Amino acid sequence: MSLEPFVATNHEVDAFWQVDILWMMLASGEQTGGAYTLIEELCPRGSGPPPHWHEQHELFYVIDGHVTFLTGNDDRRIAGPGSFVFIPSGTVHSFRVDSDTCRLLNGYTPAGFEKVIYTFGVPTTERTLPPRGIDQPIDPEVADPLFAEIGMHGAPGHRDELREELT
């Protein structure tokens, strides 16, 4: 496969609404020969995944807003504008947006995670937070094999501590 240079701007790339987040695909595995994925996200307060781990390295760069990351053995890190966070493969982690909104870059190496967004996200031309309740139900018969393919795993036995603090 021959790779070509490209320029991607967030107002022209594929965009999706999923789990109350706007996802803008800056670089997909298809464009990078599977080397990495890079996504710009606009996230609302309280958003973020429950504890999980995956076989890819994951990285975050916070452009605007504040995020609490929980990694490994309850290692809590606060990240604000200009912060870079690296999550090595196999590390159980979660995060929670603590500001009204947060804009961040989210990357994975190798690529693959973007398949979740392309499969379950709602395509949009808007560059705003999604309307509440727009998410489509995730069919486990589709999700389970996709998560296995891309190496994404839940973390049974790990408390969803960041979500518990919101209740």
N, C-alpha and C positions, 0 to 999 in steps of 0.2 A: 504494500500500500504506500503510495506516494502522498506525503503530507504537503499541504499548501499553506503559505502564510495567510492569515485573515485578520480582520478587524471586526470586533463586535461591539455594538453600542446598545445599552440597556433599553432604549426605546424602539429598537428594531428587531431584537432577537425574539425567539419564542418565549411567551410568558404564560404562566398558569396560576390559578388560585387553588390552593389546597391547604388544609388544616389551618385556616385563617391567615395564611401567609401568601404574599405575592412572590413567585419564583421566576427569575429571568435567566434563561440559559445562555451564559456568555461563551462557554466552551463545553461541548459534549464529547463523549468518548469517540463518536464517529469522526468529529473534527480533529481530534488529537491522537488518532490511532490507538485509542484505549489507554493512553498515558494518564490522563486526568480529566476531571470534570470541574468546571468553575461556574458557580451560580451566584447571582446577586439576589438577596432576599430583603423584603420589607416585612417586618414582623410586628404584631401588636403586643402590648403589655400582657405578660403571663404566658405567652406562647413558648413552645419548645417541646421536645420529645421526652417520653419517659426514659428511664435508664435502659440502655441498649449497648451493643458493641458490634463492630463489623470488621471485616478482614482487610479493609482499606485503611490507610492513614486518612485522617480528616483534619482540615484546617479551617480556621475562621479568621477574618480580619474585620474588626468592628469599625465601620465608617462613621456611624452616628448612633447614639443611644448607649444603654448600659445592659449588660448581660451577666448573670451569675452562671458559672460553669461548675459542675460537680463531676470530678474525674476520679477514677481508681477507687481507692479506699477513703471515700468521703473527703477528698481534697477539694476544697472550695476556692474558686478563683473568681474575682470580679474583673470584668473587662469593659473598658469604656472606649471612646473614640481613639483610634490609632493603635489599639491593642491587637496583637496577633496571638492566636491560641492554636497549639498543635496537639492533636489527639492521636497517639500511635495506634496502629491496628491492634485489636484484641483488648483495648482499654474500655471498660464499662464507663459510660458517661451520659450526662444529660445537661440541659441548660434551660434557663428561664430568662425571658426578656423582662427587665425591671423598669425600664423607662416607658413612656406612652407608646413610642414606636422605636424600632431599631432597624438600621440599614446595615447589612453586613455582606461580606463575600464569604462563601462557603465552598470549599474545595475537597475533592476526594482523589486519591491516587492509589491504585489505578482507578480508571473511570468505571462507571456502572450505576451509581446511585441515581443518576438522572432518569433511568428507566422507570423508577417509581413515580416520578413527577409526570413523565410523559404518559404513563399508564393510568394514573389515578387523578391527575390534576384536571381542572376545568380550564381549557384554553381561554385566554382573554387578550384583548388589545388595550385594556386599561392598565395603568401603572399605579394602581391604588390598592389599599388593603381590600380583600374580598368582602362582599356582603356576608354577614353571619349566616351560617346554615347552608352555604352553597355547596359544601362538600358532598361528593357522591359516596354512597356506601362502598366500603372496600370488601370485595368478595375474597374470602380466605382461599378459595380454590384457584384464584388468580394470584393473590398476594403471596401465599406460602411458597410456591415454586419460584416466583420472582425474587423474593428475599433470599432463598437458598442460592439462586443463580448469582446474585450480586454479593453474597456473603454478609448479609445483615441479620443480626440475631437479637432477640429479646434478652433480658437479664433477670430471669426468675430469681426471687430471693432478695433482690435489691429494692429497697423502699424507694418510692417516688417522692423523695424528701422535698424537692423543690416545689412540686404541686401541692403537697400536704401543707406547706407553709402558707399557701394562698387561701386555704379553707378555714 
